[in-house]
Amino acid sequence: MMQASGTIEDTQMSAALRSRGVLWLAMLLVPPAGLVLLWLRPGWRIGSILGKLGGTLLCAMLTLGYLFLFGMRVELSGYGVPGFFTFQKPEAHFEQLEKNRAAQKAEEPKSQSVEESKGATVGSGVAASASAPATPGADKPARAAFPAPYWTAFRGAKRDAVYDEMPILTTWPREGLKPLWRQPIGGGYASFSVADGRAFTIEQRRGNEVVAAYDIETGRELWTVSWPAHFQEPMGGPGPRATPTWDGGRVYALGATGEFRCIEAATGKVLWSKNILSENGAANLNWAMAASPLVVDDKVIVQPGGRSGKSVVAYSKLTGQVIWSALDDTQAYTSPMVVHLAGRRQILTVSGERAMGLAAEDGALLWDYPWTTQYGVNAAQPIVVDQTHVFLSAGYGHGSELLEVTPSGSAFQVRTVWQNVYMKNRFNGSVLHQGYIYGIDEGILTCLDARTGERKWKGGRYGFGQVLLASGHVIVLTETGDLVLVRATPQRHEELASFSALEGKTWNVPALAGGLLLVRNTTEMAAFRIGAP
């Protein structure tokens, strides 16, 4: 009897050991399967539960390890936590992009690539000629069918993200708008400027920054200009940030490392070039040069952030020669804009330390207001509410304020009308409609009364996406690439339509011109016809 009992105990112990061995093998080789077996095992004593929790942690770590081993890449969301996962390697994406562009050239061989000569002088302010011939037929006049240039800069010509060129469709199909075209694109967070039937943007392609012109009706690449440059940081990843600006048949493009080019829009010929950081003794920002160039009269204005009066610099838009430079501020990520405020035409901009108005003719400081934020990040565009009021916002717990700017003799007086934490724009500016401000407050769409700062509603989790205003509606391009249509009303959050437009992390501002909505992120671009017939 004792022998039989011992045999049973030995058998049970052997089975337990075999069961435990199978469990460990499953956890090591196929962690998800091992996790299931672990929690199916009997026993709910404290020690057993702690063991299962430890095993769960081990399975999670092993799973992540295997995923990274097999090429999974993780991108951070706007919250600074892992939010996007992909197995596509950058090399594979660039091969796909190059194959697409090669197919376009084979179908209609009118594209060209302009790669700057390695011997070109950078930072001299003199003209640098392109090394490739002009695109065949590119010197012909633009097609007369296209309307006058409208969306020619970051967030539109006025940089207010308001579209009033024509009415848009406010009833979308349930399945979403059908793309006019879709194709791969290089990396970066620039938007598009549009003129004469062409969309201009700047991208990261392998080790080069590339300015590209596309036919807005077909997506066909018309020309490219490239130079060696590669900026990358953990939060946003690689690529240029600033949107090119179109003016008078020229494109002004700024790369992430300060490379600045004036390019003939019709041909892709480089007219002059420089590096605004090295020329002005400035260091790059943690998240790169992001302020889009501003054309005012005969000047193109950039913000290198150099000391000794070289924080803001105005170059001749025709020759690249310095006209004036001003201030000693560390620069931020907002773009300068021309406004009429307090009875004065001026340049409104926000540095890393303050909001201010500058005289366009000589850069003289007209007024300023302290605006310091956590990490020194000012990345949301200000809004001119009316002739004497400016709305400012910043994320990272900072909030927003309404300033009143009024003339005071030969100077200006600035005071705070209200301030609160109801609108915290990080790198996504708000829009103004009929006295109300609509924007993304730390990932959630919010409406404020511009006059009082009262929050009217908060709803719709769109991540750190971007917004435009058109036909009394807010168009949201979410952080995950969805296009959403929301009625611009202070009564309530009213989402009318939504569909997936892009795949992957999307921080780029959409562009809207001629009734075409252009969207992009770091991997793909698409166009949707949204103008009302």
C-alpha positions as CSV (number, residue, x, y, z in Angstrom):
1,M,0.0,0.0,0.0
2,M,2.8,2.4,0.9
3,Q,4.5,1.5,-2.3
4,A,1.4,2.3,-4.3
5,S,1.0,5.6,-2.5
6,G,4.6,6.5,-3.3
7,T,4.0,5.6,-7.0
8,I,1.0,7.9,-7.1
9,E,2.9,10.7,-5.5
10,D,5.8,10.2,-8.0
11,T,3.4,10.2,-10.9
12,Q,1.7,13.4,-9.7
13,M,5.0,15.1,-9.2
14,S,6.2,14.0,-12.6
15,A,3.0,15.3,-14.2
16,A,3.3,18.6,-12.4
17,L,6.9,19.0,-13.5
18,R,6.0,18.1,-17.0
19,S,3.1,20.7,-16.8
20,R,5.4,23.3,-15.5
21,G,8.0,22.5,-18.1
22,V,5.4,22.9,-20.9
23,L,4.3,26.2,-19.3
24,W,7.8,27.6,-19.2
25,L,8.5,26.4,-22.8
26,A,5.3,28.1,-24.0
27,M,6.1,31.3,-22.1
28,L,9.6,31.5,-23.7
29,L,8.7,30.5,-27.2
30,V,5.2,31.8,-27.6
31,P,4.6,34.3,-24.8
32,P,0.8,34.9,-25.6
33,A,0.1,31.1,-25.5
34,G,2.2,30.8,-22.3
35,L,0.2,33.6,-20.7
36,V,-3.1,31.8,-21.4
37,L,-1.7,28.5,-20.0
38,L,-0.5,30.4,-16.9
39,W,-3.9,31.8,-16.0
40,L,-5.6,28.5,-16.7
41,R,-3.6,26.8,-14.1
42,P,-5.5,26.1,-10.9
43,G,-4.6,27.9,-7.6
44,W,-5.7,31.3,-6.4
45,R,-3.6,31.6,-3.2
46,I,-1.8,34.8,-2.7
47,G,1.5,33.2,-3.7
48,S,0.0,31.7,-6.8
49,I,-1.5,35.1,-7.8
50,L,1.8,36.9,-7.3
51,G,3.5,34.3,-9.4
52,K,1.0,34.7,-12.2
53,L,1.4,38.4,-12.1
54,G,5.1,38.0,-12.4
55,G,4.7,35.6,-15.2
56,T,2.4,38.0,-17.0
57,L,5.1,40.7,-16.8
58,L,7.6,38.3,-18.1
59,C,5.4,37.4,-21.0
60,A,4.8,41.0,-21.9
61,M,8.5,41.8,-21.8
62,L,9.3,38.7,-24.0
63,T,6.5,39.6,-26.4
64,L,7.9,43.2,-26.8
65,G,11.4,41.8,-27.2
66,Y,10.4,39.4,-30.0
67,L,8.4,42.2,-31.7
68,F,11.5,44.5,-31.7
69,L,13.7,41.5,-32.8
70,F,11.4,41.0,-35.9
71,G,11.5,44.7,-36.8
72,M,8.7,46.4,-35.0
73,R,9.2,50.2,-34.7
74,V,7.4,52.3,-32.1
75,E,6.5,56.0,-32.6
76,L,5.5,58.3,-29.8
77,S,2.1,60.0,-29.7
78,G,1.6,63.6,-28.8
79,Y,1.2,62.5,-25.2
80,G,4.9,61.3,-25.3
81,V,3.9,57.6,-24.9
82,P,4.1,54.8,-27.4
83,G,1.1,55.2,-29.7
84,F,2.0,53.9,-33.2
85,F,3.5,50.6,-34.2
86,T,4.7,49.4,-37.6
87,F,6.8,46.7,-39.1
88,Q,7.7,48.6,-42.2
89,K,11.3,49.6,-42.2
90,P,12.3,53.1,-43.5
91,E,14.3,51.4,-46.3
92,A,11.2,49.6,-47.5
93,H,9.2,52.8,-47.5
94,F,11.8,54.7,-49.5
95,E,12.0,51.9,-52.0
96,Q,8.2,52.1,-52.4
97,L,8.3,55.9,-52.8
98,E,11.1,55.7,-55.4
99,K,9.2,53.0,-57.3
100,N,6.1,55.2,-57.4
101,R,8.0,58.2,-58.7
102,A,9.8,56.1,-61.3
103,A,6.4,54.8,-62.5
104,Q,5.2,58.4,-62.9
105,K,8.2,59.3,-64.9
106,A,7.7,56.3,-67.2
107,E,4.1,57.2,-67.8
108,E,4.7,60.9,-68.5
109,P,8.4,61.7,-68.6
110,K,8.2,65.4,-67.6
111,S,9.5,65.2,-64.1
112,Q,13.0,66.3,-63.1
113,S,15.2,66.1,-60.1
114,V,17.3,69.1,-59.2
115,E,20.1,68.1,-56.9
116,E,22.3,71.0,-55.8
117,S,25.9,71.0,-56.8
118,K,28.2,70.1,-53.9
119,G,30.2,73.1,-54.8
120,A,27.4,75.5,-54.3
121,T,28.1,78.2,-51.7
122,V,25.7,78.0,-48.8
123,G,25.1,81.0,-46.6
124,S,26.7,83.5,-49.0
125,G,23.4,85.0,-50.1
126,V,24.4,84.7,-53.8
127,A,22.4,82.8,-56.4
128,A,23.1,79.1,-56.6
129,S,22.2,77.5,-60.0
130,A,20.6,74.1,-60.3
131,S,22.7,71.3,-61.9
132,A,19.9,69.8,-64.0
133,P,18.1,71.3,-67.0
134,A,14.7,72.7,-66.6
135,T,11.7,70.4,-66.9
136,P,10.5,70.2,-70.5
137,G,7.5,72.5,-70.9
138,A,7.8,73.7,-67.3
139,D,8.6,77.3,-68.5
140,K,5.2,77.5,-70.1
141,P,2.6,79.7,-68.4
142,A,0.4,78.1,-65.8
143,R,-2.9,76.7,-67.0
144,A,-5.5,79.5,-67.1
145,A,-8.1,77.2,-65.6
146,F,-6.6,77.5,-62.1
147,P,-7.8,80.3,-59.8
148,A,-5.6,83.0,-58.4
149,P,-3.2,81.6,-55.8
150,Y,-5.0,81.3,-52.5
151,W,-3.4,78.9,-50.0
152,T,0.2,80.0,-50.5
153,A,1.6,79.5,-47.0
154,F,1.4,77.6,-43.7
155,R,-2.3,77.5,-42.6
156,G,-3.2,79.7,-45.6
157,A,-2.1,83.1,-46.8
158,K,-3.2,84.8,-43.5
159,R,-1.9,81.8,-41.4
160,D,-5.3,81.6,-39.7
161,A,-6.4,78.2,-41.0
162,V,-9.7,79.7,-42.3
163,Y,-10.9,78.8,-45.8
164,D,-13.3,81.2,-47.6
165,E,-12.3,80.7,-51.2
166,M,-15.5,78.8,-51.9
167,P,-18.2,76.7,-50.0
168,I,-17.3,73.2,-49.1
169,L,-19.4,70.0,-49.0
170,T,-20.8,69.7,-45.5
171,T,-22.6,66.4,-46.2
172,W,-20.1,63.6,-46.6
173,P,-20.9,60.0,-47.8
174,R,-21.1,57.4,-45.0
175,E,-18.1,55.6,-46.4
176,G,-16.1,58.9,-46.5
177,L,-14.8,61.1,-49.3
178,K,-13.2,59.2,-52.2
179,P,-9.6,60.2,-52.7
180,L,-8.7,61.9,-56.0
181,W,-5.3,60.3,-55.6
182,R,-3.1,58.8,-53.0
183,Q,0.7,58.0,-53.0
184,P,3.7,57.7,-50.7
185,I,5.7,60.7,-49.5
186,G,8.9,61.4,-47.7
187,G,9.1,62.1,-43.9
188,G,8.6,65.3,-42.0
189,Y,5.8,67.5,-40.6
190,A,5.5,70.2,-43.2
191,S,2.2,71.1,-44.8
192,F,1.5,72.2,-48.4
193,S,1.4,75.6,-50.1
194,V,-0.6,75.7,-53.3
195,A,-0.5,78.0,-56.4
196,D,-1.1,77.6,-60.1
197,G,-2.3,74.0,-59.8
198,R,0.8,72.9,-57.9
199,A,1.3,71.8,-54.3
200,F,4.7,72.5,-52.7
201,T,6.1,70.7,-49.7
202,I,9.4,69.6,-48.1
203,E,10.2,66.0,-47.2
204,Q,12.9,63.7,-45.8
205,R,14.1,61.1,-48.4
206,R,16.9,59.0,-47.0
207,G,19.8,61.4,-46.2
208,N,18.4,64.4,-48.1
209,E,15.8,67.0,-47.5
210,V,13.7,67.4,-50.7
211,V,11.4,70.2,-51.8
212,A,8.9,68.8,-54.2
213,A,6.2,70.2,-56.5
214,Y,3.1,68.1,-57.3
215,D,0.3,68.5,-59.7
216,I,-2.7,68.9,-57.4
217,E,-5.1,67.1,-59.8
218,T,-3.0,64.0,-60.3
219,G,-0.4,64.0,-57.6
220,R,2.3,63.6,-60.2
221,E,5.7,64.9,-59.1
222,L,6.8,67.8,-61.3
223,W,10.2,68.6,-59.9
224,T,12.4,68.2,-56.8
225,V,15.2,70.1,-55.3
226,S,17.4,68.3,-52.7
227,W,20.4,68.8,-50.5
228,P,22.1,66.6,-47.9
229,A,20.5,67.1,-44.4
230,H,19.0,64.8,-41.9
231,F,17.4,65.9,-38.6
232,Q,16.0,63.4,-36.1
233,E,14.8,63.4,-32.5
234,P,13.0,60.8,-30.4
235,M,9.6,62.5,-30.0
236,G,8.9,63.5,-33.6
237,G,11.3,61.5,-35.6
238,P,13.1,62.6,-38.8
239,G,12.4,65.2,-41.3
240,P,11.8,68.9,-41.9
241,R,9.0,70.8,-40.1
242,A,8.5,74.2,-41.8
243,T,6.0,74.6,-44.7
244,P,7.3,76.2,-47.9
245,T,5.9,79.6,-48.8
246,W,4.9,80.6,-52.4
247,D,5.1,84.2,-53.5
248,G,5.2,85.7,-57.0
249,G,6.3,82.5,-58.8
250,R,8.9,81.6,-56.2
251,V,9.0,79.0,-53.4
252,Y,10.8,79.8,-50.2
253,A,11.7,76.5,-48.3
254,L,13.4,76.1,-44.9
255,G,14.8,72.7,-43.8
256,A,15.1,71.3,-40.3
257,T,18.8,72.2,-40.0
258,G,18.5,75.8,-41.3
259,E,19.1,75.2,-45.0
260,F,17.1,77.9,-46.8
261,R,16.3,78.0,-50.5
262,C,14.5,80.3,-53.0
263,I,13.3,78.2,-55.9
264,E,11.6,79.1,-59.1
265,A,8.1,77.5,-58.8
266,A,7.7,76.7,-62.5
267,T,11.0,75.0,-63.1
268,G,12.6,74.0,-59.8
269,K,15.6,76.2,-60.5
270,V,17.4,77.3,-57.3
271,L,17.7,81.1,-57.3
272,W,19.6,81.6,-54.1
273,S,20.5,79.6,-51.0
274,K,21.9,79.9,-47.5
275,N,21.9,78.3,-44.0
276,I,20.2,80.7,-41.6
277,L,21.7,79.1,-38.5
278,S,25.4,79.2,-39.4
279,E,25.0,82.7,-41.1
280,N,23.4,84.1,-37.9
281,G,25.4,82.3,-35.3
282,A,22.4,80.4,-34.0
283,A,22.0,76.9,-32.6
284,N,19.2,74.6,-33.8
285,L,16.2,74.1,-31.6
286,N,15.6,70.8,-29.8
287,W,12.8,70.0,-32.3
288,A,14.4,71.7,-35.3
289,M,13.6,74.8,-37.3
290,A,9.8,74.8,-37.7
291,A,8.8,78.5,-38.4
292,S,7.7,78.8,-42.0
293,P,9.2,81.7,-44.0
294,L,7.0,84.8,-44.2
295,V,7.0,87.1,-47.3
296,V,6.2,90.7,-46.6
297,D,6.5,93.3,-49.4
298,D,10.1,92.9,-50.8
299,K,11.3,90.8,-47.8
300,V,11.2,87.1,-46.7
301,I,11.4,86.8,-43.0
302,V,12.8,83.9,-41.0
303,Q,13.5,83.2,-37.3
304,P,17.0,81.6,-36.8
305,G,17.1,82.7,-33.1
306,G,20.6,84.1,-33.3
307,R,22.0,86.4,-30.6
308,S,23.4,89.9,-31.1
309,G,20.3,91.1,-32.8
310,K,19.9,88.2,-35.2
311,S,16.9,86.4,-33.8
312,V,14.6,87.5,-36.6
313,V,16.1,88.3,-40.0
314,A,14.6,89.8,-43.2
315,Y,16.2,88.9,-46.5
316,S,15.5,90.4,-49.9
317,K,13.1,88.0,-51.4
318,L,14.8,88.5,-54.8
319,T,18.5,88.3,-53.9
320,G,18.8,86.8,-50.5
321,Q,20.7,89.8,-49.1
322,V,20.0,90.9,-45.5
323,I,17.7,93.9,-45.2
324,W,17.4,93.9,-41.4
325,S,17.8,91.8,-38.4
326,A,16.4,92.2,-34.9
327,L,16.2,90.9,-31.3
328,D,18.1,88.4,-29.2
329,D,15.3,85.9,-28.4
330,T,15.6,82.2,-28.5
331,Q,13.2,81.2,-31.2
332,A,10.2,78.9,-30.9
333,Y,8.2,76.8,-33.3
334,T,5.5,79.3,-34.3
335,S,5.5,81.0,-37.7
336,P,5.5,84.8,-38.1
337,M,2.3,86.4,-39.6
338,V,1.3,89.8,-41.0
339,V,-1.6,91.3,-39.1
340,H,-3.4,94.6,-38.6
341,L,-3.5,95.2,-34.9
342,A,-4.0,98.4,-32.9
343,G,-4.2,100.5,-36.0
344,R,-0.8,99.3,-37.2
345,R,0.3,96.8,-39.9
346,Q,2.9,94.6,-38.2
347,I,4.5,91.2,-37.9
348,L,3.0,89.1,-35.1
349,T,5.3,86.4,-33.8
350,V,6.0,84.3,-30.7
351,S,9.5,83.5,-29.6
352,G,10.6,81.1,-26.9
353,E,10.1,83.9,-24.3
354,R,7.4,86.3,-25.4
355,A,4.7,87.4,-27.9
356,M,5.5,90.5,-29.9
357,G,4.7,92.9,-32.7
358,L,7.5,94.0,-35.1
359,A,7.5,96.8,-37.7
360,A,7.7,95.1,-41.1
361,E,9.9,97.8,-42.6
362,D,12.8,97.6,-40.1
363,G,12.1,95.0,-37.5
364,A,11.6,97.5,-34.7
365,L,9.9,96.1,-31.6
366,L,6.4,97.7,-31.2
367,W,5.2,95.8,-28.2
368,D,5.8,92.6,-26.3
369,Y,4.3,90.3,-23.7
370,P,6.0,87.6,-21.6
371,W,5.0,84.1,-22.8
372,T,7.2,81.5,-21.3
373,T,6.2,77.8,-21.2
374,Q,7.4,74.5,-19.9
375,Y,10.3,73.2,-22.0
376,G,10.4,76.5,-23.8
377,V,7.9,75.2,-26.3
378,N,5.7,77.8,-28.1
379,A,4.3,76.0,-31.1
380,A,0.7,77.2,-31.5
381,Q,-0.1,80.0,-33.8
382,P,-1.7,83.1,-32.2
383,I,-5.1,84.3,-33.4
384,V,-6.0,88.0,-34.1
385,V,-9.5,88.1,-32.6
386,D,-10.3,91.7,-33.7
387,Q,-8.4,94.9,-34.3
388,T,-7.2,95.1,-30.7
389,H,-7.2,91.5,-29.3
390,V,-4.8,88.6,-29.7
391,F,-5.4,85.0,-28.4
392,L,-2.3,83.0,-27.2
393,S,-2.2,79.4,-26.3
394,A,0.4,76.8,-25.2
395,G,0.3,73.2,-24.0
396,Y,2.1,71.3,-21.3
397,G,-0.3,72.6,-18.7
398,H,0.1,76.3,-19.6
399,G,-3.3,77.4,-21.0
400,S,-4.4,80.4,-23.0
401,E,-4.8,84.2,-22.6
402,L,-6.5,87.0,-24.5
403,L,-4.4,90.1,-24.8
404,E,-5.6,93.6,-25.6
405,V,-3.1,95.7,-27.6
406,T,-3.9,99.4,-27.9
407,P,-2.1,102.5,-29.0
408,S,-0.6,104.7,-26.3
409,G,1.0,107.8,-27.8
410,S,3.8,106.6,-30.0
411,A,3.9,103.2,-28.3
412,F,1.5,100.4,-27.5
413,Q,-0.1,99.2,-24.2
414,V,-0.7,95.5,-23.6
415,R,-3.0,94.0,-20.9
416,T,-4.5,90.6,-20.1
417,V,-8.3,90.4,-20.6
418,W,-8.6,86.8,-19.4
419,Q,-6.5,83.7,-18.8
420,N,-7.4,80.1,-18.1
421,V,-6.3,76.5,-18.7
422,Y,-9.3,75.5,-20.9
423,M,-7.4,75.6,-24.2
424,K,-3.9,74.2,-24.2
425,N,-2.7,74.0,-27.8
426,R,0.6,72.2,-28.1
427,F,1.6,72.2,-31.7
428,N,-1.9,72.6,-33.2
429,G,-3.3,76.0,-33.6
430,S,-7.0,77.0,-33.1
431,V,-9.4,78.7,-35.4
432,L,-11.9,81.6,-34.9
433,H,-15.5,81.6,-36.0
434,Q,-18.1,84.2,-35.1
435,G,-16.6,85.1,-31.8
436,Y,-15.7,81.5,-30.7
437,I,-12.4,79.7,-30.7
438,Y,-12.2,76.0,-31.7
439,G,-9.1,74.0,-31.0
440,I,-7.6,70.9,-29.6
441,D,-7.0,71.0,-25.8
442,E,-4.5,68.3,-25.0
443,G,-6.2,65.9,-27.5
444,I,-9.8,66.9,-27.1
445,L,-11.7,69.4,-29.3
446,T,-12.9,72.4,-27.3
447,C,-14.9,75.6,-27.9
448,L,-14.2,78.8,-26.0
449,D,-16.0,82.2,-26.0
450,A,-13.2,84.5,-27.3
451,R,-14.6,87.5,-25.4
452,T,-14.8,85.9,-22.0
453,G,-12.7,82.7,-22.1
454,E,-15.7,80.7,-21.0
455,R,-15.6,77.1,-22.1
456,K,-18.7,76.3,-24.1
457,W,-18.1,72.6,-24.6
458,K,-15.4,69.9,-24.8
459,G,-15.8,66.7,-26.8
460,G,-14.3,64.4,-29.4
461,R,-11.0,62.7,-28.7
462,Y,-8.9,63.5,-31.8
463,G,-5.4,63.3,-30.4
464,F,-2.8,65.9,-31.3
465,G,-4.3,66.5,-34.8
466,Q,-4.9,69.7,-36.7
467,V,-8.0,71.9,-37.5
468,L,-9.2,74.1,-40.4
469,L,-12.3,76.2,-40.6
470,A,-14.5,76.2,-43.7
471,S,-18.2,77.0,-44.4
472,G,-19.0,77.2,-40.7
473,H,-17.5,73.8,-40.0
474,V,-14.3,72.6,-38.3
475,I,-12.3,70.1,-40.4
476,V,-10.2,68.0,-38.0
477,L,-7.3,65.8,-39.3
478,T,-6.8,63.6,-36.3
479,E,-3.5,62.3,-35.0
480,T,-4.4,58.8,-36.3
481,G,-5.2,60.2,-39.8
482,D,-9.0,60.4,-39.7
483,L,-10.8,63.3,-41.3
484,V,-13.7,64.6,-39.2
485,L,-16.3,67.2,-39.9
486,V,-17.7,69.1,-36.9
487,R,-20.3,71.9,-36.9
488,A,-18.8,75.1,-35.6
489,T,-21.4,76.0,-33.0
490,P,-21.0,77.0,-29.4
491,Q,-24.1,75.0,-28.4
492,R,-22.5,71.5,-28.3
493,H,-19.9,69.2,-29.9
494,E,-21.7,67.9,-33.0
495,E,-19.6,65.5,-35.2
496,L,-21.2,65.1,-38.6
497,A,-18.9,62.7,-40.4
498,S,-15.6,60.8,-40.0
499,F,-13.5,58.5,-42.1
500,S,-9.9,57.2,-42.4
501,A,-7.8,59.4,-44.7
502,L,-4.2,58.4,-43.8
503,E,-2.5,55.6,-42.1
504,G,-0.1,56.3,-39.2
505,K,0.8,59.2,-37.0
506,T,-0.4,62.5,-38.5
507,W,0.7,65.8,-37.2
508,N,0.8,67.7,-40.5
509,V,-1.6,70.6,-41.1
510,P,-4.0,70.0,-44.0
511,A,-4.2,72.5,-46.9
512,L,-7.3,73.6,-48.8
513,A,-7.2,75.3,-52.2
514,G,-9.4,75.3,-55.3
515,G,-11.8,73.0,-53.4
516,L,-9.2,70.3,-53.0
517,L,-8.2,69.2,-49.5
518,L,-4.6,68.0,-49.4
519,V,-3.4,65.9,-46.5
520,R,-0.1,64.2,-45.6
521,N,1.9,62.7,-42.8
522,T,5.4,61.1,-42.7
523,T,4.6,58.3,-45.1
524,E,1.7,59.1,-47.5
525,M,-0.2,62.0,-49.1
526,A,-3.7,62.2,-50.5
527,A,-6.2,64.7,-52.1
528,F,-10.0,64.9,-51.6
529,R,-12.4,67.1,-53.6
530,I,-14.3,68.9,-51.0
531,G,-15.5,72.1,-52.8
532,A,-19.2,72.3,-53.2
533,P,-20.3,72.0,-56.8
